[in-house]
Amino acid sequence: MLKVENLHVRFNTGTPNEVYSLRGVSFSMDEGSFCVVIGSNGSGKSTLMNAIAGAFRADSGSIKLDGLEISSWPEYRRAAFIGRVFQNPFSGTAPHMTVAENLALASRRGMSRGLSPLISRKGAAAFRDSVKDLGMGLEDRMQNEIGSLSGGQRQALTLLMATWIRPRLLLLDEHTAALDPKTADKVIELTRTIVSRERLATLMVTHSMHQAVNLGDRLIMMHKGEIVEDISAAAKKRITPEHLLAKFEELRRMDQLDYNTAEMLRRRYV
């Protein structure tokens, strides 16, 4: 369903500030798979999401979705098949449009907009029913500007919008990181429900070890632009937050050893 092969991404190429963000990343996902991606800051998690979504072109490598090579496609073209929820609760929506109007736009993703009315009576009823299912009381605020809502309410609506037209792939880029713990738990439960009900192929980035071990059927750990762990099926069920923290500590120690070795060689030969 999704196949990423030998993906390389560099920033500031040819300058003293050149950074290798992805170093030959390869993995594939099947229909309905829910894969959680973790890693320290700078490990390449968000770069991977942006490369798949088309926010920028990778330097080299291949991205295929349902067998189609989409590596050269612009972001807007990929958006017809890929739903995305960002870390910032105020991204991915039109803040000065109403809840109903935002949902109407989401319902026409990948379609010609034309000059027909944005919201029909039937559509308005469907939007209200779906918003009611979120359990946040927003069914009575359909005419409120979406920018007036709380971060959690807006993030729940963004999730609904991203999946209104069933995407072939759902990208969740730390979509609860900016929320308080109680609200984050609510959004995670909504995520679990929607992904399970729709059997959505989902790639989710998180810094939460609790989410990493309790969500999805696969866990990928990234470090310095590479995949260092890929755990699925029964093996993932045995993983605990303590295991993951120990792996992070191991990687940190290896980085420190590499740094100390480089410093020793520099001092010896400079």
N, C-alpha and C positions, 0 to 999 in steps of 0.2 A: 504494500500500500504506500508507505513512505520509505524511500531508499536514499540514504546519504552516503556518498562515496568520496573518500580522500579529499575532504573539504579543507581548504587553506584560506585564511584571512589574515592580512597584515594591515596595519594602520601606520601612517606617516612613513611610507616606504621610501627608502633611500635617504632618510634623514637620521641625525643622531638619536631622534626620539622614536625610531622604528620599533613597533611592537608586533609580535606574532601572537594573534589572539586565538586562532584555530590552527592546529598542526596535524593535518591529515585525518580529520575526524570521519569515521565511517560507522554507520549502524543502520538498521532497518526496523520498521514497525509493521505489524500486521493489523488488519481490520479489527477495531474494537479494543486495541491494546491501550493501556493507561500507563504511561512511562513518566516517572518522576526524576528530575535532574537536579543534583546538588553539587556544590563545589564552593570553595572560598571565593572571595572577591578577586576578580581578574582571572578566574579559571576558564572563562569563555562561554559561560552559560547563556547570557543574554546575547552575545555575538551569534551563537548558534541559532537562537530563536529569530533574530533579525535577519540572518542569512536565509533561513527557511521561508520567512514571511516576505522577503524581497525588499527589506528596508535598504539594503545595499547589495551589490554583486560580490560574490566570493572571488578571490584571486584565481582559484582553480578548484576543480572538483565537480561533482555532479549531484543534483537534487532531483529526484523523480517522485512524482505523486501519481498513483494509479497508473504507473508505467509511462507517464508523460514527463519528458525532460523540461523542468520549469526553471532551470538555473538562470536563463536569460530573460525570463518574464519579468515585467515591472510589477511593483507591489500591488497596484490596483487590479491587475489581471489575476494575480494569485488570490486576492481577497474574495473572489467569487467562489473559491474552494476552501479557503482557510479562514477560520474564525479566530479572533485573538482578544484576550483580556489583558490589559497592562497593569503594572504595579500601581500607577497613579490612578486613583478612583475618578479623576477628572479627565482622563484620556479616553478616547474611543467613543465619545458622545458629542452631541451638539448642545452645549450648556444652556443656550438661550432659547432652545426649542422645548416644547412640553414633553412629558413622558410619552404620551400617545404619539406625538410626531416623531420622536426618536425611534419608537418601535415600528412605526410605519415605514421609515427609511430602512430599518433593518430587514423588514419583510420583503423589500424589493432589491436586496443585495444581488448583484449580478444581472439584474433585469433593466430594461429600458424604463426610464422614469416617465417620460411623456408628459401630457398636460391633464391627465385624469385626476380627479380629487385624491388628495393624499390619504385621507381616511374615510372609508365607507362605513355605513352603519354596522354592517356585519363584521368588518375589520375591527371597529372600536370595541364591539362586544368580545371578540376573541382576545384582543389586547388586555382588556380588563380581567377576563377570566385567568389568563396566564399570569398577570401581575398579582392577582389574588393568591395564586398558588405559592408565591414567594413567602407569604406569611409575614409581610412587613407593613400591612395596612395601606399600601400604595394604590390599591384599586380606587380609593377615594381621592387620589391626588393626580389623576391622569392629566389634568390641565395645568398642573404646576410645571414651571421650568425645571428641567432636570438638574440644573446648576444649583437649585435651592435645596436639594436633598442632602442627607448626610453621606459620608464616604461609603458606609456599608450599604445603604440603600442604592446608591448609584452603582456600586460594584456589582450588586445582585442584578440590577437592571442591565448592566453591560454584559454580564454573563448570559442573561436571557436573550439579549440582542445578538450576541455572537453565535448563538445556537438556534435562533428562530428559523432560519433556513439551514437545515442540517448540513454542517460543514464536513468536508472529507477529512479535515484535520483541525483540531482545536489546540491553540497555543495559549497557555496560561503562564504569564511571565511575572512570578512573585505577586500574584493578584490579591493576596491578603496581607502583604508586608506592611502596608500603610494603615492597617486597621487595628483597633484595640482587640485584645484576645477574645472577648465575648463575641464581638461582631465577626472577627475572623473565623471563629468556629461555626457561626451561622452560615457564612458564605461557603465554607468548606463543605458543610452538609448539603447545601444547594448544589455545589459542584458535583459531589458524589452522586446525588440523586439524578441530575441531568445527564451526566456522563454514562451512568449505568442504564438509565431508561432509554437513551438514544443509541447506546453502544458506540460512543464516539471514540475514534482514535485520538488520544490526547497526549500532549507533551507538556509537562508542567514543571517549571523551575520554582524552587523554594529554598529558603534558608532554615526552615523549621525541620528539625530532626524528627519531631513527632509526626508531622505530615508525611515526611519521607518514608517512614516505616509503616504508616497506617493507611496510606493511599496507594492505589494502583497495583499493577501486577508485575512491575519492573522498576528497577532503580539503577540509574546511571550516575556515577561520580566523575566529575571532571577536575583536572588539575593542569594548570599551565597550557591550556588549549588542547588537551588530550583526554580521552576517556581512559580512566585508570581502573574503574570497576564497572561491571555490567552484570547485575544480579536480577534474576527473574524466577517466576514460578515458586516452587517450594522453598528454594533457598532464600527468597525475599521474606517469606513468612517467619524465618528464624532470626532475621536481623532486628537488632534493638538500637535505640538511640546511642547507647553506650558503645556498641560496635562501631557506629559511624564516627563518633567523637574520637575513638581510639585510632581510627584510620586517618582522620584529619591530623591528629597529633603525630602519627608516623610520617605523614607527608611533610609536616612542618619541620620535623627533625632532619629529614633527608635534605630539605631545602637549606637548612642551617649548615649541614655538613658540606653541601656543595659550595655554599658561600665561603665557609672557612677555608676549604681547599683552594678555591680560586684566589682568596686573599693571600694565602701562604705562597702560592706560585707567583703571584704578582710581586710580592715583596722580595722574593728570591731572585727574580730575573729582571726587575726594573732597576 
